[in-house]
Amino acid sequence: MNTPQELRYTSDHEWIRLEADGDHAVVGITDFAQSQLGDIVYVDLEPEGTQVEAGGVFGSVEAVKTVSELFMPVSGEIVATNDGLDGTPEIVNADPYGDGWMVRIKLDNPADVDALMTADAYSAFADS
């Protein structure tokens, strides 16, 4: 399982990467999540401008086997969605931490990211 050290993780298998400005972050699903879902055929995301609380739903992923909701790791406003997922949602399977990102958010409180799991803690969680 690929678990990049520079990211933070949730127990719902989302990842978040704080951007250099400290006020924005990128969110997606983990390698573990995409492997459990199987072949992703559709991604539905809340539109730009949507305010989402920590733990709130910001979209869903449809795979051949199931549909799974996406949960926001921290509170913030969606400022961009990955339009590339519209025509090729399978990018999430191929590159969940790169081209398969889902939303970019403006954080309500950047310090909230620090409370999420580190890569080591997430790996231990996902392996259990």
Rosetta blueprint (number, residue, H / E / L):
1 M L
2 N L
3 T L
4 P L
5 Q L
6 E L
7 L L
8 R E
9 Y E
10 T L
11 S L
12 D L
13 H L
14 E E
15 W E
16 I E
17 R E
18 L E
19 E L
20 A L
21 D L
22 G L
23 D L
24 H E
25 A E
26 V E
27 V E
28 G E
29 I E
30 T L
31 D H
32 F H
33 A H
34 Q H
35 S H
36 Q H
37 L H
38 G L
39 D L
40 I E
41 V E
42 Y E
43 V E
44 D E
45 L E
46 E L
47 P L
48 E L
49 G L
50 T L
51 Q E
52 V E
53 E L
54 A L
55 G L
56 G L
57 V E
58 F E
59 G E
60 S E
61 V E
62 E E
63 A E
64 V L
65 K L
66 T L
67 V E
68 S E
69 E E
70 L E
71 F E
72 M L
73 P L
74 V L
75 S L
76 G E
77 E E
78 I E
79 V E
80 A E
81 T E
82 N L
83 D H
84 G H
85 L H
86 D L
87 G L
88 T L
89 P L
90 E L
91 I H
92 V H
93 N H
94 A H
95 D L
96 P L
97 Y L
98 G L
99 D L
100 G L
101 W L
102 M L
103 V E
104 R E
105 I E
106 K E
107 L E
108 D L
109 N L
110 P H
111 A H
112 D H
113 V H
114 D H
115 A H
116 L L
117 M E
118 T L
119 A H
120 D H
121 A H
122 Y H
123 S H
124 A H
125 F H
126 A H
127 D H
128 S L
